[in-house]
Every structure is written in structure tokens, then in C-alpha cells.
Amino acid sequence: MIDHYHPDYTRLPIRLERKVPCQHPAEPPVVAILTPYFNTEALFLETVRSVLAQSLRSFEWIIVDDGSSDQSSIDRLNELRQVDSRVRIVHQKNAGPGAARNAAFRHSSARYVCLLDSDDLIEPTYLETCVWFLESNAKFGFVNTWSVIFGEEQHLWNTGFERGAEHVHRNSGPPISVLRRSAYEACNGFDETIRFGHEDWDFWLRLADKGFWGHTLPLFLQWYRKRRTGRFEQQMSINGMHQAFQKQMLAKYGHLESRWPTPVRSYGNPYEDLKPGLPFTNLDPAKDAGRRVLFIIPWMVTGGADQVNLDLIDGLIARGTSVSICATIRTEHAWLHLFSQRTEDIFILPDFLEPIDFPRFIEYLIHSRRVDCVVLSGSTVGYHLLPYLRSVAPDTAFIDLCHVEEPHWLNGGHPRFAVGYQSMLELNLVTSAHLKDWMVNRGAEASRVRLMYTGVRQKSNGELAATRQRIRRELGFGEEEFLVTFAGRICAQKRPRVLVQILQRARERGVPFRAILIGSGELAADLDQEIESSALRRQVLRLPSVSHERWLEIAAAADVLLMPSQYEGISLALLEGMASGLVPVVSRVGGQEEIVGPEAGFLIEHDTEEVELYCDVLTRLASNAELRLRVSRTARDFARQGLSIGRTQDQFSALISEAIELHVSRSRQAPDARLAKEIATMSVEYWRMSAALDWLWAEKLMIAESGAPLDRVEKAGVKLGLAISRTGLARHLARFGVARKLARKLFAKIGSREHAS
């Protein structure tokens, strides 16, 4: 999947081929792909590869040759028919793309249809994601996704059907979409008299006129090729032709502006029943090649736990294991492209499913991929659904992976869930002995808990030295300057205010340091403001989240890792910093003392005098290069001996094998199916109520920060926020801290104006 921050339009969704036997789908197939074809060049083979790589195997592909005259184009169709029995070729005299699509539809039998032109591409999960959206959202007639525009024009297109009645005045996207068969039939398909472009524009309006409308998913899963020779481009080049068609559409469909169909995504009713059964089967023949593991994770963002997941997935794939991924939180998945470089089988559940369908979609994924082991890594939703998943997937092993207890969230966070749901898991994996003790002290069965230290990649001394010189020159630091760094999420756990206090105090004491502080997060703006308003701004370089490789380069260039965290398991930044030769000056929390021995760094207790203690260490290190060098070597040697990424990957693969064997020999008892379903129903209700209370919780935090009760205007703001939070748009906005800060400022201004009046 494309990295929408730094898009590379040459990485087409055809690079991960699925080597599977050709087979005709079960009758009837789930989806029919309808493709008009007319003298299409060899780039059609790219479309072929993207279709045959689809994760939804139950499809029929009906290609209508619209009177092609180029023999090489005709030969390509005949060859394709021999390759895959799901492909059918229909020949007709040239009648235009609308007529070709209608002909393909008449030859189809599936309950869903996909419109795909012969030069466009779709990501491997496109069909599966779109079909499941329609299964989960009965009010919508069709669906597509954000588009990657590629070819002779390159950009990202992130708008679509949400523009609603604006479609009367202009088309809002490529024709690639998945529709219900009933919707296509109701509008009688395409107007076959429109032969030279814009037939898809008229088609969407025909659907709206029959009461159907669609949704555009916030995922870049479809690729629309732009060419100067394309029909749309040729039409746009003819003076007045586009404007004339606009007038025609307005005259024909202008009445729709006052009665536009407005389906909305459902957010569920109290204790809504889980839908029975699976909507279709989709056995993956590629499963015969080896073991399959499903990761259930919250998100794919910049963070230590996410980097660990990437490393573990790398290890599994290198050892012949296929990997699928479910993400359970709706957020900005900044590292989605990194995960998709490892596996194309990724699903962000809230982007295309309603919560009531989370349980059965994961059930479907386990069965369709024939998953051997499910790994829960930081997903609350995953824990909540464990009883249900065990009851419907009795042949699958389940394990979890925990890094740190979270004392200020849910009375311990995910390790607390690991203890509570242990009877549903073959094994609990933890990354520190401290965390294992924490869980056992809270009732976990020690014999089922396995310690697996996080491994990190190692570089030679020569590579580190060369990187140090290069990065220092690049960032403008002298070779001998004493350089302190911090990397992590800027949040309460990392105590950014204490970090600033330490640096301010070190400056007051005359410690000759420079600092690089790296990271983003909900407290990043506060950190930046504190630095800017202090005397530190000339000594501190602030960087937002950087790539993992960039962080490792900066770690090689710096001298000290400063990390006064409130709590940790064992920080990945600490492990990577030690492997790069950084001297750790970190808080004595969690399992950090298992790694930072007396000669390999400095551990600081939480204490009223801790700022001075941190400054004492920084003063010693700044004035004693020999001490820095000695501790740096010890830290690096320890990392090399005990923290190999290869060793961790081997251990993780072996633990999955152990879990599968335990599932056979000493299997956990599956819960009663009715009880498991009821627990899943209650879990969905919990998520629904949690979402409804998000705004209220945010306002409670505001009160705690200000220390004052809400006034009348602020209370009105809370009520408005709760009302808005029930809409889809506001939920999309509310997940960003920026949106909440803007809301605070807005209501503050309203209050001040009322007071002045």
C-alpha cells in the first residue's frame, strides 16, 4: 500500500504475486469483475496481475472485448483465458464502454459487481474490503476507496461519494467501485448512448435517482491510470464538450439536489445481536505452502511496540510463515506502508466495518486463511473477543505479547487483560522479567508465561563511527560536542516536562550540552512551547517523529540517551540506543535495570530530588570523555551479546510452535458458544458506550487540568460535543488531539465574549 506521506508511484500493487492453482469459484461467486476492453496495450498485464492477486478468491472476471482490431490485444485476452478458469471473455461489435459493462453484467451471476477498466489496478485486499463493507452497511448501494492517480499524471485523490449532491455538478472520482447487484439492476446499468467519456458520471446519478448512494473508504486501495490518450482526457481537450455534458447532467438530474439519498454508517443499537454465520466462504489455497499467523494489533503508528511487531513479522516471513494483520483502532496509521511491505493481507477494521461485525470478520479471516496461531499485541478489542474467537476457531492457538504494565490506564492496561484472559491463551509472552513477576503477583499462571527479550539490529564499530561523523556534520554539531538525545512518544508516560526541567537545570549548572529531542504525541505542542519560551531554544533541536532508520543514525551520532519515563517495560529506544553506543541515563522503572547494569549506564530513582540527580550524571559525563567511552562500550557489548534481533526472531517462531503444540496436547477448554457470543455482544456494547463517552471524558480531563468547574458556556460546549460525537465526521476529527485543542479555544473565546458583553 502506498505511503501517502511520501508516495512512490512506481510501487504498483502487482509486486506480491500469489502463486496459487487456477480454480473456478464456488457457484455463484461472491463478486463479478466487469471490464470493458478495446485495443488495450500490454499494460493490461499489470491489471491482470492485480486481479489475480486478490485475497478474495471467489470471483468471476468477465472481460468484454468491445470490437478490438489490434491482434496483439486479442491474443492477450486468449492467453489469459487459458491461465485462469475464473476469467470469461465476451466478444461484441464496438459499442462503447457502457454497453461493454452492461454486456459483462448480463453474463455475470455474483451478488456483487466490481467496475474495473482494463488499465487500472486494485490492491490485493480491495475486493474483500469493499464486499465486507457492503455486508456490514446495508444502507449503501456501492463503495469505492481513495485513489492513487498514476501514469502520466501522479497524485493522491482522497475524495469521493461523500460529496453527495455535488455530483450533479461534477464527477468526483474514477469509475472503479463495487456495487450490489440489485443496485445495478435497479438503474438499468449504463446509458449506452454515452460512448466517449463521462458515462460513469451519468451512471452514479442514475443510481442516485433510484435511491442508491455509496461510500468512499479512507484507504488507498485503487489505482487509476491517467493517460493523454484516455477518453476522458480527449473529451476535456475538446472546447466546450465538457461544459455541454455538465449542462446535460444538470438538466437531467437537477431535481436530485432536493432529494438526494443520504445513507449513513450505523453505529449500532444497545446490545445489538451479532449477525449469524459467515456471509461467504473464501478458502485460501496458498495456505498449503506453510504456517499462517494472524496479528491483532491496535494500530500501525510510530512507536516501539510497532517496531517490535515489524521485526517479529520479518522473522516469521523469513522462516516461511504467512502473516495477516487486523488493526482495531480508527486512527492515522502512519506506518501502514511499512507493514504492507511485509504482507498485503492487512485490514483496518473500523475503516470498513461496523463494530457489530468485528467478531465475525475476524472469525471469517481465521477460517478463510486457515490460521494456525493468533497473536494479540496491544489490542483491547482482541482481548475482549477472545472467548468468542476460541469458541468459533477450536483448531487455532492463541498467544499474546505484552511490553509494559500501564498503571494509569485501566488499572494496568493490557498486561491486566493478559492475566484476566489467560485461560483463553496458550501462552503469554512478555519482554521483561519484571512484567512476568507483575503478572504472576496478580494471579497469572507462571508456567504459561514466557520471557522474550526484545532484540535489536547491530552495526559494526566502523559503521557507527562513520555515521556519527556524517550526521554531526549534517546537523551542524561539532565532533567533540556533548550531545544528549531523547526519542519517544511525547506523552505523559515519557514526562516531557521533567525532561525540560532536567535540561534547564543542566544549563543553569553550566553543563556544555546540545540536545536532540525526537517525537510526536499529544503533549508535543506543550513541549515545543516550553522549549521556545525558555533559554533552551538555542541548545535544543526539536524533531517530530522520524523514520526508524533516521533515529538509529541520530543515536549513533549522540553521546547520551536521556529518558526520565514515568513507567516502562524495557524501552525499545533504550535497547537500540545501547546497541548504537549511547550511554543510558534513564529512570529506574519496569525492567530497565535488567538491561542497564552498573557499568552499562545510569538508573535514576523517582524522587523529589531526581532532577538534580539527572544533572549530576550529565555533569560527570560531559566532563569525562573517558567515562563516556567506557560506559558506551559496555552498553554496546551487552546489546551485542544478549539482544540479537535474530535470536529474538528465532525464539518467537519457536514460541508459536510451542503454542500450537500446547493447543493440541494441553488445549484450553473452549467456552460455551452461547456464553462466548454473549460476551462478544457485551464487548461491542462496551465499545459503543466508550465512543459515546469520549467527549465527556475529554471534558473531565480539561476540568482536572484547569482545577475549575465548567461554567454555563463550557457546559453547553460539553453537550454540543456529546451530540456531535454521535456523527461520523466528528468521530473522525475527535481522534486527533488538535481537534480537541481547537474546541477548547473556540469555547474559551465564546466564554470571554459573553463575559465582556
N, C-alpha and C positions, 0 to 999 in steps of 0.2 A: 504494500500500500504506500502511496506517495507521502513523502514528508512535506506537509503543507507549509512548514516554516521555510524550508529550503528545497523547493520542488526540483526534481530531476526528471525531465520529461522523456528521457531516453530509457528509463527503467520501466518498460512496458509490463503489464500484468500477464506475461507469457513466459516468464523465466523459470517458474516452478512447474515442471511438467509432471503429470500424474500418469505413470506407466501402468495402465490397467487394461484388462481384456475388454474388447468391444462387446457390448451386450444390449439387447433391446430392453427398455424399462418395463416394469410391471404395467399391466393394462388396467385402466388408462394411465398414462404418465402424469406426473404432477403438473408439469409446465410444458407448453409448446413454444418454442422459439420461432418467430416468424421473420424471415429475412428476404427482402427483395434483392435481386441480383441482376446486374446488367453490365456486361463487359468489365467486370471488376478486375483490377490488376493483381499482381502477385501478393500485394499486401493483404489480400483476403486470407492468406495463410496465417497471418497474425490473429485475425478474428477466429479462425478455426482453432488455433491453439488455446485461445482464451475460453472458448466454449467447451472444448473437450477437457479442460482443467477444472470445470465446475465441481464444487463439493456436493451439490445436489445432482445425483446421478440419474434420477428418474425424470428424464426429459426426452422430448422428441424435437428434432430440428428440421423444420420444413423450409426449404430454400426454393423460392420461385424464380426460375430463370426467365426474365422478362424480355425474351427475344434477343439474347446476346448474339452478336455477329462475330465476335473475336473467338477464334477456335481455341487459343490457349486458355481463355476464361472458361470455355465449356469443358475443356479437358480437366481443369482443376476441380470442377464440380463432380465429374465422373469418378475421379480418383478418390475424392472424399467419400463418396457413397460406398466405395469398396473398403474404406478404413473403419467405418463405424456404422453399425446397423441402425442406430438411432436417427441417422440422417436420411431424409427423403427429399428427392429432387423433383420439382414440378416444372414443366416447360409450358410457356404460353407465348402468344404473339405479344409484341411490345404494346403495353397498355398503361405504363406508368407505375410508380411505386405504390400508390394507394390501391390500385387494382391487384398488384402483386401481393400485398399484405392480406387483402381480402381473400384472395385465392388460397394463400397459405392457411388462413384461418379455417376455410371450408374443409381443408384436408386434415385439420387437427382434431384431437379428441380430449385434450387436457382441460382441467378446470381453471387453469391459469394460463395466460399467454404473455410472452415477452417479445417486445418490439426491438429488434436489433438489426441495424444496417450492416451491409457486407464489408464495411471498412472500419467499424467501431469495435471497441473492446470492452470486456467486463472483467472485474476482479473475480478470483475463484469463488468467493462466498456470495457473489451478487444475487444469483437466483435464490439461494437458500434464505438469505436475509430478507429479500423482498417478499417471498412467498410467506415466510413466517410473520412478517409484519401484517399482511392481509389476513392471515389466520387469527392474529391477535387483535385486529382492529376491524371489526365487521362493518363499521360505518363508511369505510373508504373503498372506492371502486378501483383504485390503481395507486401505484407507488413508483418512485424512482429515487435516485440519490444525487448528492452533489457530483459535479462532473469535472474531470480533468480534460481541458481542451488541449489537444496536441497536434503535431503535424506542422503545417506552415504558419500556424498561429498557436501560441502557448500561454495559457493562463489557467487559473482555477475559477470555477463557476459554482458559487455556493448559494444560489437562489433557485427557486422552482415554484412548485404548486402553492406555496404559502401566499403568493401574490394574489391568489383568488381572482376577483373580478377584473383586475388589471389585465388579465389575459384577453379581454375583449379588445383592448387597445394595442397589445403587443405580446408576442410569444416570449416565454421565459425559460426556455431550455431545450436541450436536444430531445429527439423523439424516443430515446431509449427508456423503456418503462416496462413494468409488469402489471398486468390487468386481470381482473376477474373475467372469466368467460362471459358471465351474464352481462357485464357492463359493455363489452364489445358487441354482443348481440343486440342489446337494447338500442344502441345508436346506429345500428346497421353498418358498422365499420367505417371505412374511409370513403370520402367523396371521390369517386374515380374520375370525375371530370377535372380535378386539380392535378395536373400532370407535371408541373415544372417548379415545384417547391411550395412550401407552406401548407402542404396537405396535413401535416401533423398539427399545425395551429388550428385549422378547422376541426380536426378530429377531437382535440381537447374541448373545444366549445360545443361540439355535438354531444359529447359526454355530459358536460355541464347542463345542457338543455334537457337531458334526460334525468337530471337529478344526481349524477355521479360526480365526485371530485376526488382528488388524490392528495398524496403527501410526499414530500421530498425529505429523505433521511439525511442527517448530518454526517455522512460518510462519503469519502471519495472512492466510490466503487465502480463508476462507469467512466469510460474514456471516449470522448467524441473527437473524431478526426476532422480537422479543418484543412480544406484544400481550395486553391483558387479555381479549380475546375469543378468544384461541387455545385449542385443545382442551386442551393441557397445563395452561394456567393455569386453565381452567374445572374440570378434574378436581381440581387441587390445592385449589380453593376448596370442594370438597365434603368435608365432615368424614368422615374415615375411609376414603375411597376410595383415596387413595394408599397408605395403610398396608396396606389389604387386598390391593392389587396387589403390594406388596413381599412379603407372605407367600406369595402365589401363585407368584411367581418363585422364592422360596427353596424352596418345596415341589417345584416342577417341575425346578429346575436346581441344587439344593443339592449334588448328587453331583459337580458340576463342580469344586468347590473343591479336591478332592484329585487331580484330573487335568486341570487347566486347560492348554490349549495355550499353549506359550511359544516362539513363533518369535523368533529374534534376527537382527539385521543381521549379515551376513557381513563380515569384514574381510580376506578373501582368503587364498589359499594361495600358497606360493612359486612365482614365475614362472607365475602363472595365465594361461591363454590368453585373449586378447581374444576377445570374442564376435563371430562373423562377421556381417557385414551389418547393416542397419538394421531395426528391428522393424516400421516402417511408414513411409509417406511422408506428407508434410504440406506440400505446396507452398502458399505464402502468395500469394494473388492480389493483395494490397496492394503487393507488390514492384514492380508495374508503375509505381507512382507516382514512383519515383526511386531514388537510390542507397541501399544498405544497408551499414552498418558494424557490425561486432561488436567490442566491447571485451572483452578477457580481463584481469581485474584480480584482485588477491588478496582484497580486501575493500572494504567501504564504511564507513569509520570517520572519526573526526575527524582530519584531517591535511591538510598542504599538498598532497601528491600527489593526494589525493582531491578537494580543492577544484579543482585544475587539471583533473582529469578532468571534473568537473561543468561547468566553464567551457567546455571543449572540446566537450562534448556539447551544451551550449546553442548554441554556434556552429554545429555541424553541423545541428541540428534547424531553426534559424532559416534555414539555407540549403537546406532541403528534403531533408535526408538522414534516413533512418530508422535508429534505433540499437537494438541488442540488447546485453545485458551478461551475461557469465558471471563469477561470483566463485568463487574456487577454494579459499578457506580457511574452515574452520568457526570462527566467532568471533562476537562480539556486533557485528552490523552496525548501529551506531548511526545511520549516515547513509543507511540503506536507503530511508527515506521520501523523502529529498531526491532520490536517483537515480530513484525510482519516480514522482516528479512530472515527470520528463523523459521517461521511457519506461516502459511497463508490461512490456516484454519483458526481464525480469530473472530469472536463475536462479542460486541459490547451490548449487553442485554437491554439496558434502558433505552438505547437509541432506536430499537425497533420492536420491543415487546412491552406489553403492559405487565406490571408485577405479578398479576394472577397467572401469567404464562411462564414465568421464570422456572417453576418446578418442572413442568412437563417439557420445556425446551431442553433443559439440562438432561432430563431422562432420555429424551429423543437423541441428544448428542452422544450420550453414553452408549445407547443401543446401536445407533447408526454407525459409529466409529468402532464399536466393539471394544470399548475402553477397558484396559486391564487394571489401571490404578488411577484414582483421582487424588490430586494434591491440592489441599486448601492452603493458600498462602495469604493471610491477612484479610480474608473476605468474611464479614459478618453474615452476609446472605448465605454464603456457603455453609457455615456452621448451622444456621437456622434450618437449612433444608436437609441436613444430614440424615435425620430419621426417615424422611420421605425417600431420599435417594437410595438409602440402604434397602428399603422395602421394595423398590421397583428395579433395583440393579443388584440382585443377590450374587452375581458372579464377579463383581468388581470389588477390588480392595480400595480402602480409603486411608490416607495419611494427612497430617497437617505439618506445617512448618512455622515456627514462631521465633522471633528475634528478641523481643523485649516486652516485659510487663509494662502496662501503662497505668500508673496509679491514679491519674487524674481523668481517666476516661473509662467509664463502665466498670469501675472497681477492679481494674487490672487489664482490661482490653481483651485482645484475642487469646493470650495465654489462659485467661479465666475461662473463655469458651473451650479451650483445649482440655481443661480439666473437666468441665461440666459435660462435654460431649465425648469424653474419652472412650466410653463403652461403644461408641459408633465408629471408632477408628482402630485400624490395625496397629498403627504406630504414631507416636508424637515425636516430631523432630524439633530439636532446639539447638541454638547456636552458641550457648554458653552453659557451663556447669551451674552458674548462678541461677539461670532461669529454670533449669531442671529442679534444683532444690526448691525454688519458689513454688513450682507446680506441685511437687511431692508434698510440701508442707501444707498445701491446700487440698490434699486428698487424691492427687494423681497416683496411679499405679506405676511405681518406679520401673518395673520390668518391661513396660511398654514404651518408655521414654528413651530416645536415642540422642546422644550428643554428637553434633556435626559442626565443627568449627568452619566458619566461612573462609574459603581460600581466595587468594588474590594473585594476579599475574605479576611475574617478576621480570625485572630488567637488569642487565649487567651493569657493573660499576661504570664501564666506559660509556654506555648509553645514557646513564643518569648524569654523568659529568657533562657530556655534550649537550644534553637537553637543558641542564642548569645554565650553561653559558648562553645558549641560544635564547631561552625565554627571558633571562635577565636583560640581555641586550634589547630584545623586542619590547619589553615593558618599561625600559628605562631605569633599571636598577643596577647599581654598581656591583661588581663581583664580590666585594667584601662587606656589603651592607647586610645588617642583621634583619632578616626578612621573616615575618610571622604570617601565618595564613590560617584561615578558617574556611571550611566548606560544609554546607548542610542546609536543610530547610530552615528558613528564618521564621521560627515559630516559638511558642512558649517553652517547648521541651529544650531548645538549644540556648535559652536565656540570652538573647541578643543584647538586652540592656546591661547584664552583668559583663558581657564581652566588651561593650563600650566602656564601662566603668574601669575594667582592667587596663585597657589601652590608655584611657585618660590618666589614670594614676601612674602608669609606667612613664608617660610623657612628663608628668609633674616631677617624677623622680629622676628625670634625665636619662632614661634608657634610650639609646640611639637606635630606634627601630623604624622599619617601614612595615606595612601590613597590607595583605590582600584578603578581603572578605568576600566569599563567593556564596551566592544562593538567592533564591526567591522564596516567597511564602507570605502568609497573612500579616506578618509583622515587618516585612521588608521596608515598607514606606516609613514606619516609625524608626527603624534602624537608620535609614538614609537621612531622615530629618535630624536625628541626634548627632550623627557624624557631621552633617553640614552646619549645624548650629554650634559646634564645638571647635576647639583648636585642632582637632584630628584630621580635618579635611585635607590638609596638605601631606599627611603621612599615610593616609589610608586610600587604597584603590578598591572601589566597590564594583564588583561584577555580578550581574544576575546569574541565573543558572547557566552553566556552560556544559559542553559535551563531556562525556566521561573521559575521553582521551585528552581533552584540554585540561581537565582537572589533574590528571596524572602528570601532565607536563608542568603545571604550576607547582604541584607537590615536589617534583624533582628540583625545581628552582628555589624553593623556600628552605628555611632552616628549622622552623618550629611549627607544630600544629597546636593551636590554642583552641580548646573546646570545653567550656565550662557548663556542660549539659546538666539539666535537672535530673534526667534519668537516661539510661542507655541499656541495651543488651551488651553487644560489643559493636561499636560504631564501625561501619564499613570504611568511612573516611579515615578512621584511626588505623585500621589494618592496611589500607592502601598507602597511607602516609608513612607508616613504618617501613613498608616494602620499598618506598622511594627514598628512605633515609631521613625522613623528618623526625625531629625529637618531639615526642608527645608530651604536652603539658595539658592534662585533661582531668576532669572530675573523677573521683573515686566512687563510681556508681556501677550498678549492674555487674557484668562480668569483665569489666575493663582491667581489673587487677590480675585476671587470668592471663592477660596478654602483655600488659605493661609491668614487667618485673622491676626490681630495684635498680638495675643497671640499664634498663631499656627505656626510661622515660620518668615522668614525674606525675604522681597522682595527688590531687588536692581534695581534701575533705570539704563537704559543705559546712560552712562555719561563718560566724559573723565577721571574722577577720579574713575570709577567703580571698578577697580582692588583694589584700596585702601579701598573702601567701603566693598567689599567682605572680605578683610583681617581683617578689623575692627571687623566684625561679627565673623569670625573664631577665632580671638584672644579672644573675650569675651566668646565664647562658650568653648574654650579649657581651660580657666582658671576658669570657673564657672560651676561645675558639677550640682549645684542646678538649675541654669538657664536651662541647657540642659534637666534635668529631667522634669522640669515644662513645657517647650515648647513641649517636646516629648509627655507627657501625653495629652496635649491639642490637639495636632495634631492627636494622635491616637483616642481620644474620638470623635473628629469631624468626622473622617473617619468612625467610627463605627455607628454613629448616622445618617449620611447623605449619605454614599457611599456604601450601601449594594449591593452586586452583585445580590442577589435575587430580590431586589426592581427594579434594572435596567432591569433584565430579564423579570419581570412582566410587566414593563412599555413598553418595546419593543414589547412584544407579544400583548399588548393592542393597541399599535400604529399601528401595522399591521392590527389588526381587524378594527380599525378606518379607515385606508386607504381603506380597502376592502369595508366598508360601504359607505365611501365617493364616491368611484368609482361607486357605484350603485345609490346613491341619488343625487350626485352633480358631475357627471363624467366630467373630462376634455374632450374637444372636440378632437376627433381623427383627425389627419391631413389627407389631401387628399392623397390617396395611391400613385399617380404618383409623387407628391411632396416629400413624405416620401422616396420613392425609389431613387429619385434624390439626396436627402440629404445623404442617405446611400452611394450612389455611390461617392459623393464628399468626404465623410469621408474616404472611402477606398483609394481614391486618395491622401488624406492628409497623411494617414499613409505611403503610398508608397513613397511619396516625403520626408517625415520626415526620413524614414530609409535611403534614398539615401543621405541625408544631414548630417547624424550622424557624419561621419568622418570630414566633413568640419567644423561642429560646434565644435568638439573636438579640431581641429587645431586653431580655433578662440580663444578658451579658453587658449590654450598654448601661443598664442601671447599676450593675456591680462596678463597672469602671468609673462611672461618674459619682457614685455614692449618694445619688439623689433620686427621689421618686419621680415618676413621669408626670409632667403637667398635662393640662387638658389637650393641648395641641399634639403632644407626643403620644398620648393615649389614642387620639384619632389616627395618628400615624401607624400605631400598632394594629388597630382594627383594619385600616386600609391594607396594611402589609399582609395580614392574615387572609383578607379577601382576595388580594392579588395572588397570593401564594397558591391559590387553587387553580390558577390558569397555567397553561403550558409554557407561555412565553416568560412569565415571571419566574417560574421554576428554573428555566434555562439561565436567566440572569442572576438569580439569587445565589447560585452556587459559587459565584465569584465574589471575593471579598471587596473588590472595587465597587460593585453594585451596592453593597450594604453601606459602605462609607458614603457614597453619593446620597443614599437615602437619609443618612444621619444629617448630612449637610443641608439637604433640602428641608427637612423638618426643623432644623435649627434656624434656618432663615425665616421659615413661616412663623416660628415662635417669636423671633426677635421683631418681626414686622408687626405682629399682633400686639406685642408689649409696647412698641413705640406708639401705636395708634391709641 
